[in-house]
Amino acid sequence: MPFTLYGIKNCSTVKKARDWLDQHGIAYDFHDYKSLGVSQQSLSAWCAEFGWETILNRSGTTFRALPDESRQNIDTGKAISLMLAQPSMIKRPILDMGARRIVGFKPEVYESIRNR
């Protein structure tokens, strides 16, 4: 079963991850948050596994453009609601390999999947 790479098509970090996977002959399906959305179930599972602080991209322009009250007192439920409303706020990419997931892209971390 191929991996699933979640992200946004025009994101430079997602492009680097896709290029890396392609160059190493690793099959994957690409799931674009912008065109396909993302389920509350997926976001809940990722937040449970990594913490909402990792999954919510607070350094991006979409999050920073929110009103102050939306950026304060964040918990898991509020983070998931924000990401459902604006998928650009989801950290990217997320590589789902079935039994394991990787958040973000670092070539040295992706190296660990080559011998899987």
Buried (B, 14 or more C-beta within 10 A) or exposed (E): EEBBBBBBEEBEBBBBBBEBBEEEEBEBEBBBBBEEEBEEEBBBBBBEEBEBEBBBBBEBEBBEEBEEEBBEEBEBEBBBBBBBEBBBBBBBBBBBBEEEBBBBBEEEEBEEBEEE
